[in-house]
């Protein structure tokens, strides 16, 4: 799985086709900041950000272009989207519908992990509790309509990127997973009906054996939690299926070719730890979005591990190693301690509202930076083994015209669509949000009418409001 997209839908579509032709087996799509925040390209807060950190998607028309010529029934797609995840997923389903695809045969992953936004990434829109309703609505809808889809990717990746330790990444990620399962049960869902489609997303960082132990501990803990805490009887509910991505925060702008080595080590740790899906970062990502050449080298790194190393042919090859087993046990014990602390606060949502995980991550990030600044932690090429000769690499530049193009496309859409139908669909969405019915069918109708991401998110804003984090000491 490789490449996350940038710029206009057409630009991302072209890169997808190139990478599929090069042997890629799945697509990864990240969205630009306006899309992540539920804003249209013409919103004042979107200025200068359209297409910069991912693909710009404002409506079904953009999603149609993004996957033009790509059969959604024949690929798996991982979508990095959280607050507006339900809206983006509805767009994806309608494109599949237009292609004549059977929703029951679609496979992929929707990140849809709002809790880690409050902890780490901060790309939230609504308060936690109504946001959790959107998550459970996706669970319920997909259990019946899109059964092969991973309805959430519970993500430790962003928690680690924000500065957490490996233990905190493990503990907060799994405790978030517990919270999602509990909310699903409280919404009336049966554990074994929706938990098998929950997946996880971990960081692959630099400490080789610690990372392997983290993954091994995660699998053991999840199986135990599902059996003992929730009474799951389906073996598929016990299995922790996870995607891993190499650590973006570990990449350096200094001596950027060192990043190829870092990425290879991290990717190998993920495979040895049992990753089911992998994304390798590109060498230039500390400088810009990846060039085509850098993205291809990252893909080849995966393929070398897969087809030349022999490592994937062995299940848990380090099992029995006294060192790895001890690290795994320590990870499990530390995670359980965090579980008890969060449970004592009332669960993860109340813990977030009280600022507990946010403080823990911030303190760890501060301690790490202190160690780097003092030279106690070595970053090759940064605070040790530096080189006065600068190494230059080609970088990708996103044309500022992308924003103009997307705004013009949006204006044409508003001029040609049935605006009365859009207005009725948005009214229906507001009414549904004020009640308790599943919102996914309502969102599908709004998408079919070509309502925009901003219009749909604003409709929910009028009912649920926006979340503002309270600073905590």
C-alpha positions as CSV (number, residue, x, y, z in Angstrom):
1,X,0.0,0.0,0.0
2,X,1.6,3.3,-1.0
3,X,1.0,7.0,-1.7
4,X,-1.5,9.3,-0.1
5,X,-2.3,11.9,-2.7
6,X,-2.0,15.6,-3.2
7,X,-3.4,18.5,-5.2
8,X,-6.4,18.1,-7.4
9,X,-8.3,14.8,-7.7
10,X,-6.9,14.3,-11.2
11,X,-3.3,14.6,-10.0
12,X,-3.8,12.0,-7.3
13,X,-5.7,9.7,-9.8
14,X,-2.7,9.8,-12.1
15,X,-0.3,8.8,-9.3
16,X,-2.6,6.0,-8.3
17,X,-2.5,4.5,-11.8
18,X,1.3,4.7,-11.9
19,X,1.7,2.9,-8.6
20,X,-0.9,0.2,-9.4
21,X,1.0,-0.4,-12.7
22,X,4.2,-0.7,-10.7
23,X,2.8,-3.5,-8.6
24,X,1.1,-1.7,-5.7
25,X,-1.8,-3.7,-4.3
26,X,-3.8,-1.1,-2.5
27,X,-4.3,2.6,-2.4
28,X,-3.9,5.0,0.5
29,X,-5.6,8.4,0.2
30,X,-5.0,11.2,2.6
31,X,-7.0,14.4,2.3
32,X,-6.0,18.0,2.5
33,X,-6.5,20.1,5.6
34,X,-9.7,21.8,4.5
35,X,-11.3,18.4,3.7
36,X,-10.1,17.0,7.1
37,X,-11.7,20.0,8.9
38,X,-15.0,19.8,6.9
39,X,-14.4,23.0,4.9
40,X,-14.9,23.6,1.3
41,X,-12.1,25.0,-0.9
42,X,-13.7,28.5,-1.0
43,X,-13.9,28.8,2.8
44,X,-11.8,31.6,4.2
45,X,-9.9,29.2,6.4
46,X,-9.0,27.0,3.4
47,X,-6.9,29.7,1.8
48,X,-3.4,28.5,1.0
49,X,-4.1,24.9,2.2
50,X,-6.1,23.4,-0.7
51,X,-4.3,20.3,-2.0
52,X,-1.2,20.9,0.1
53,X,-1.1,17.9,2.4
54,X,-3.4,15.6,0.5
55,X,-6.1,15.4,-2.1
56,X,-8.8,18.1,-2.2
57,X,-12.2,16.6,-2.1
58,X,-15.3,18.8,-1.8
59,X,-18.1,16.8,-3.3
60,X,-19.0,13.6,-5.1
61,X,-17.8,15.2,-8.3
62,X,-14.3,15.3,-6.9
63,X,-14.5,11.7,-5.7
64,X,-15.6,10.6,-9.2
65,X,-12.4,12.2,-10.6
66,X,-10.2,10.7,-7.9
67,X,-11.2,7.1,-8.8
68,X,-11.8,7.6,-12.5
69,X,-10.7,4.4,-14.4
70,X,-10.1,2.5,-11.1
71,X,-12.4,-0.3,-10.3
72,X,-13.2,0.0,-6.6
73,X,-14.3,-3.6,-6.4
74,X,-10.8,-4.7,-7.5
75,X,-8.7,-2.6,-5.1
76,X,-8.5,-2.0,-1.4
77,X,-8.5,1.6,-0.3
78,X,-7.4,3.1,3.0
79,X,-8.8,6.5,3.7
80,X,-7.1,8.9,6.2
81,X,-10.2,10.9,7.3
82,X,-11.7,11.3,10.8
83,X,-14.2,14.0,11.7
84,X,-15.9,14.0,8.2
85,X,-15.2,10.2,7.7
86,X,-18.9,9.3,7.3
87,X,-19.3,11.9,4.6
88,X,-16.2,10.9,2.6
89,X,-17.2,7.2,3.0
90,X,-20.6,8.0,1.6
91,X,-19.0,9.6,-1.4
92,X,-16.9,6.5,-1.9
93,X,-19.9,4.2,-1.7
94,X,-21.8,6.3,-4.3
95,X,-18.9,6.2,-6.7
96,X,-18.8,2.4,-6.3
97,X,-22.6,2.4,-6.9
98,X,-22.1,4.4,-10.1
99,X,-19.5,1.8,-11.2
100,X,-22.0,-1.0,-10.6
101,X,-20.0,-2.5,-7.8
102,X,-21.6,-4.6,-5.1
103,X,-21.1,-2.9,-1.8
104,X,-20.8,-6.2,-0.1
105,X,-17.7,-6.9,-2.1
106,X,-15.9,-3.7,-1.4
107,X,-12.8,-3.9,0.9
108,X,-10.7,-1.2,2.5
109,X,-10.3,0.8,5.6
110,X,-11.8,4.0,6.9
111,X,-9.7,5.6,9.6
112,X,-12.7,7.1,11.4
113,X,-10.8,7.3,14.7
114,X,-12.0,10.5,16.3
115,X,-10.6,9.9,19.8
116,X,-7.0,10.1,18.8
117,X,-7.8,13.5,17.2
118,X,-8.5,14.9,20.7
119,X,-5.4,13.3,22.1
120,X,-2.9,14.1,19.4
121,X,-3.7,15.3,15.9
122,X,-6.3,18.0,16.9
123,X,-8.3,17.8,13.6
124,X,-11.7,17.5,15.2
125,X,-14.9,19.3,14.5
126,X,-17.6,18.3,16.9
127,X,-17.5,17.5,20.6
128,X,-16.5,13.9,21.5
129,X,-19.9,12.4,22.3
130,X,-21.8,13.3,19.1
131,X,-18.6,12.4,17.2
132,X,-18.8,8.9,18.7
133,X,-22.3,8.6,17.3
134,X,-21.0,9.0,13.8
135,X,-18.5,6.2,14.4
136,X,-21.1,3.8,15.7
137,X,-23.5,4.7,12.9
138,X,-20.7,3.6,10.5
139,X,-20.3,0.3,12.5
140,X,-24.0,-0.4,12.3
141,X,-24.4,0.5,8.6
142,X,-21.4,-1.5,7.4
143,X,-22.2,-4.6,9.4
144,X,-25.3,-5.0,7.2
145,X,-24.4,-3.3,3.9
146,X,-20.5,-3.3,3.5
147,X,-19.5,-6.3,5.6
148,X,-15.9,-6.6,4.2
149,X,-15.0,-3.0,5.1
150,X,-12.8,-2.1,8.0
151,X,-15.1,0.4,9.7
152,X,-12.4,2.0,11.9
153,X,-8.6,2.1,12.0
154,X,-7.8,2.7,15.7
155,X,-4.7,4.8,15.3
156,X,-1.7,4.9,17.5
157,X,0.3,6.4,14.7
158,X,-0.6,10.0,15.3
159,X,-0.2,9.6,19.1
160,X,3.3,8.4,18.5
161,X,4.0,11.2,16.0
162,X,2.9,13.7,18.7
163,X,5.6,12.5,21.0
164,X,4.3,9.6,23.0
165,X,6.4,6.6,24.1
166,X,5.9,3.2,22.5
167,X,4.1,2.1,25.7
168,X,1.8,5.1,25.6
169,X,1.1,4.5,21.9
170,X,0.1,0.9,22.7
171,X,-1.9,1.7,25.8
172,X,-3.9,4.7,24.5
173,X,-4.6,3.0,21.1
174,X,-6.0,-0.2,22.7
175,X,-7.9,1.8,25.3
176,X,-9.4,3.9,22.5
177,X,-10.4,0.5,20.9
178,X,-12.1,-0.5,24.1
179,X,-14.0,2.7,24.1
180,X,-15.3,2.2,20.6
181,X,-16.4,-1.3,21.4
182,X,-18.2,-0.2,24.5
183,X,-20.0,2.6,22.6
184,X,-21.0,0.1,19.9
185,X,-22.4,-2.2,22.6
186,X,-24.2,0.7,24.3
187,X,-25.7,1.5,20.9
188,X,-27.3,-2.0,20.7
189,X,-24.8,-3.7,18.5
190,X,-23.6,-7.3,19.2
191,X,-19.8,-7.5,19.8
192,X,-19.3,-10.3,17.2
193,X,-21.3,-8.4,14.6
194,X,-18.9,-5.4,14.4
195,X,-15.7,-6.0,16.2
196,X,-14.2,-8.3,13.5
197,X,-14.1,-5.3,11.2
198,X,-12.2,-3.1,13.6
199,X,-8.5,-2.7,12.6
200,X,-5.6,-0.9,14.1
201,X,-2.9,1.4,12.8
202,X,0.5,1.6,14.6
203,X,3.7,3.5,14.1
204,X,6.9,1.7,13.2
205,X,9.6,3.6,15.0
206,X,13.4,3.3,15.4
207,X,13.9,1.1,18.5
208,X,13.8,-2.2,16.6
209,X,13.1,-4.7,19.4
210,X,10.9,-2.4,21.3
211,X,8.6,-2.0,18.3
212,X,8.4,-5.7,17.7
213,X,7.5,-6.2,21.4
214,X,4.8,-3.5,21.1
215,X,3.1,-5.3,18.2
216,X,3.3,-8.7,20.0
217,X,1.9,-7.2,23.2
218,X,-1.0,-5.6,21.2
219,X,-2.1,-8.8,19.7
220,X,-2.1,-10.6,23.1
221,X,-3.9,-7.8,24.9
222,X,-6.6,-7.4,22.3
223,X,-7.5,-11.1,22.3
224,X,-7.7,-11.1,26.1
225,X,-9.8,-7.9,26.3
226,X,-12.3,-9.2,23.7
227,X,-12.7,-12.5,25.4
228,X,-12.7,-11.4,29.1
229,X,-14.1,-7.9,29.0
230,X,-16.6,-8.2,26.2
231,X,-17.4,-11.9,26.0
232,X,-16.6,-12.2,22.3
233,X,-17.0,-15.7,21.1
234,X,-16.1,-15.3,17.4
235,X,-12.4,-15.9,16.9
236,X,-12.3,-13.1,14.4
237,X,-13.2,-10.7,17.1
238,X,-10.1,-11.7,19.1
239,X,-7.7,-11.0,16.2
240,X,-5.9,-7.7,16.2
241,X,-5.4,-6.9,12.5
242,X,-3.1,-3.9,12.0
243,X,-1.6,-1.6,9.5
244,X,1.8,-0.1,10.2
245,X,3.4,3.0,8.8
246,X,7.0,4.0,9.2
247,X,7.7,6.9,11.5
248,X,7.4,10.3,9.8
249,X,8.6,12.1,12.9
250,X,11.9,10.1,12.7
251,X,12.7,11.5,9.3
252,X,15.2,14.3,9.0
253,X,15.8,17.1,6.5
254,X,19.5,16.8,7.2
255,X,21.2,14.0,5.2
256,X,17.8,12.9,3.8
257,X,19.2,9.6,2.3
258,X,19.6,8.4,5.8
259,X,15.8,8.2,5.8
260,X,15.9,5.2,3.4
261,X,17.8,3.2,6.0
262,X,15.5,4.3,8.9
263,X,12.5,3.4,6.9
264,X,13.8,-0.1,6.0
265,X,14.6,-0.9,9.6
266,X,11.2,0.3,10.8
267,X,9.4,-1.6,8.1
268,X,11.3,-4.8,9.0
269,X,10.3,-4.4,12.6
270,X,6.7,-4.1,11.6
271,X,6.8,-7.2,9.5
272,X,8.6,-9.2,12.2
273,X,5.9,-7.9,14.6
274,X,3.1,-9.3,12.5
275,X,1.8,-6.3,10.5
276,X,-0.9,-7.2,8.0
277,X,-0.5,-4.0,5.9
278,X,2.4,-1.6,5.5
279,X,3.2,1.9,4.3
280,X,6.8,3.0,4.0
281,X,7.5,6.7,4.0
282,X,9.6,8.4,1.4
283,X,13.0,9.8,1.9
284,X,12.0,13.4,1.2
285,X,9.0,13.6,3.5
286,X,10.8,15.8,6.0
287,X,11.0,18.4,3.1
288,X,7.8,18.0,1.1
289,X,5.3,15.6,-0.2
290,X,7.1,12.7,-1.9
291,X,8.2,12.9,-5.5
292,X,7.3,10.1,-7.9
293,X,10.9,8.7,-7.6
294,X,10.9,8.8,-3.8
295,X,7.5,7.1,-3.6
296,X,8.7,4.4,-5.9
297,X,11.8,3.7,-3.8
298,X,9.6,3.5,-0.7
299,X,7.4,0.9,-2.5
300,X,10.4,-1.0,-3.6
301,X,11.6,-1.1,0.0
302,X,8.4,-3.0,0.9
303,X,8.8,-5.3,-2.1
304,X,12.4,-6.2,-1.2
305,X,11.3,-7.2,2.3
306,X,8.4,-9.1,0.9
307,X,10.1,-11.0,-1.9
308,X,13.8,-11.2,-1.1
309,X,14.3,-11.2,2.7
310,X,12.3,-14.4,3.5
311,X,11.1,-12.7,6.7
312,X,7.3,-12.8,5.8
313,X,7.3,-16.6,5.4
314,X,7.8,-17.1,9.2
315,X,5.1,-16.4,11.8
316,X,6.4,-14.6,14.9
317,X,10.1,-15.5,14.2
318,X,11.3,-13.9,17.4
319,X,8.9,-15.7,19.6
320,X,10.8,-17.5,22.4
321,X,13.7,-14.9,22.4
322,X,14.2,-14.2,26.1
323,X,14.8,-10.5,25.3
324,X,11.8,-10.0,23.1
325,X,9.5,-12.0,25.4
326,X,10.6,-9.9,28.4
327,X,10.0,-6.7,26.5
328,X,6.6,-8.0,25.4
329,X,5.6,-8.8,29.0
330,X,6.7,-5.3,30.2
331,X,4.7,-3.7,27.4
332,X,1.6,-5.7,28.4
333,X,2.0,-4.9,32.1
334,X,2.5,-1.2,31.4
335,X,-0.5,-1.0,29.1
336,X,-2.8,-2.7,31.7
337,X,-1.6,-0.1,34.3
338,X,-2.8,2.7,31.9
339,X,-6.1,0.8,31.3
340,X,-6.8,0.9,35.1
341,X,-5.9,4.6,35.3
342,X,-8.2,5.5,32.4
343,X,-11.0,3.2,33.7
344,X,-10.8,5.0,37.1
345,X,-11.5,8.3,35.2
346,X,-14.7,6.9,33.7
347,X,-13.3,5.8,30.3
348,X,-11.4,7.4,27.5
349,X,-13.9,10.0,26.6
350,X,-14.0,11.4,30.2
351,X,-10.2,11.0,30.4
352,X,-9.8,13.1,27.2
353,X,-12.3,15.7,28.6
354,X,-10.0,15.9,31.6
355,X,-6.9,16.2,29.5
356,X,-5.2,13.0,30.9
357,X,-3.8,11.4,27.7
358,X,-2.9,14.8,26.3
359,X,-0.7,15.6,29.3
360,X,1.0,12.3,29.2
361,X,1.9,12.7,25.5
362,X,3.0,16.3,25.9
363,X,5.3,15.4,28.8
364,X,6.9,12.5,26.9
365,X,7.5,14.7,23.9
366,X,9.2,17.3,26.1
367,X,11.4,14.8,27.7
368,X,12.5,13.4,24.4
369,X,13.4,16.8,23.0
370,X,15.4,17.6,26.1
371,X,17.4,14.4,25.6
372,X,18.1,15.3,22.0
373,X,19.1,18.8,22.9
374,X,21.5,17.5,25.6
375,X,23.0,15.0,23.2
376,X,21.8,12.1,25.4
377,X,19.7,10.8,22.4
378,X,21.6,10.5,19.1
379,X,19.9,11.5,15.9
380,X,22.4,10.7,13.1
381,X,23.1,13.8,11.0
382,X,21.3,16.1,13.4
383,X,23.1,16.2,16.7
384,X,25.9,13.8,15.8
385,X,27.8,12.7,12.7
386,X,26.8,16.0,11.0
387,X,28.0,17.0,7.6
388,X,28.7,20.5,6.5
389,X,28.1,19.5,2.9
390,X,24.4,19.8,2.2
391,X,22.8,17.0,0.3
392,X,20.1,18.2,-2.1
393,X,17.2,16.2,-3.3
394,X,14.4,17.0,-5.7
395,X,11.2,18.0,-3.9
396,X,7.6,18.2,-5.0
397,X,5.9,21.6,-5.2
398,X,2.2,22.0,-5.2
399,X,1.1,24.7,-7.6
400,X,-0.9,27.5,-6.0
401,X,-3.3,27.2,-8.9
402,X,-4.7,24.0,-7.3
403,X,-6.8,26.2,-5.0
404,X,-8.1,28.3,-7.8
405,X,-8.9,25.2,-9.9
406,X,-10.8,23.6,-7.0
407,X,-12.8,26.8,-6.2
408,X,-13.7,27.2,-9.9
409,X,-14.8,23.5,-10.0
410,X,-16.9,24.1,-6.9
411,X,-18.6,27.2,-8.4
412,X,-19.5,25.2,-11.6
413,X,-21.0,22.4,-9.4
414,X,-23.2,24.8,-7.5
415,X,-24.4,26.4,-10.7
416,X,-25.4,23.1,-12.4
417,X,-26.7,20.8,-9.5
418,X,-30.2,20.8,-8.2
419,X,-29.8,23.2,-5.3
420,X,-33.4,22.6,-4.1
421,X,-32.6,18.9,-3.7
422,X,-29.4,19.8,-1.8
423,X,-31.3,22.1,0.5
424,X,-33.9,19.4,1.3
425,X,-31.1,16.8,1.9
426,X,-29.3,19.2,4.3
427,X,-32.6,19.9,6.2
428,X,-33.1,16.1,6.5
429,X,-29.5,15.8,7.8
430,X,-30.1,18.4,10.5
431,X,-33.3,16.7,11.5
432,X,-31.6,13.3,11.7
433,X,-28.8,14.7,13.8
434,X,-31.2,16.1,16.3
435,X,-32.7,12.6,16.6
436,X,-31.2,9.2,17.0
437,X,-31.6,7.5,13.6
438,X,-28.6,6.2,11.7
439,X,-27.2,9.1,9.7
440,X,-25.4,7.1,6.9
441,X,-28.4,6.6,4.7
442,X,-29.2,10.3,5.1
443,X,-25.6,11.3,4.1
444,X,-25.8,9.0,1.1
445,X,-28.8,10.9,-0.2
446,X,-27.0,14.2,0.4
447,X,-24.0,13.0,-1.5
448,X,-26.1,11.8,-4.4
449,X,-27.5,15.4,-4.6
450,X,-23.9,16.7,-4.7
451,X,-24.0,18.4,-1.3
452,X,-20.4,19.5,-0.5
453,X,-18.3,18.4,2.5
454,X,-18.6,21.9,3.9
455,X,-22.3,22.0,3.6
456,X,-22.8,18.6,5.2
457,X,-20.4,19.4,8.1
458,X,-22.0,22.8,8.6
459,X,-25.4,21.2,8.9
460,X,-24.1,19.1,11.7
461,X,-22.3,22.1,13.3
462,X,-25.7,23.8,13.6
463,X,-27.0,20.9,15.7
464,X,-23.9,19.7,17.6
465,X,-21.7,22.8,17.7
466,X,-17.9,22.8,17.4
467,X,-15.4,21.5,20.0
468,X,-12.9,23.7,21.7
469,X,-10.2,22.1,23.8
470,X,-9.8,23.4,27.3
471,X,-6.2,23.9,28.1
472,X,-5.0,21.7,31.0
473,X,-1.9,22.0,33.2
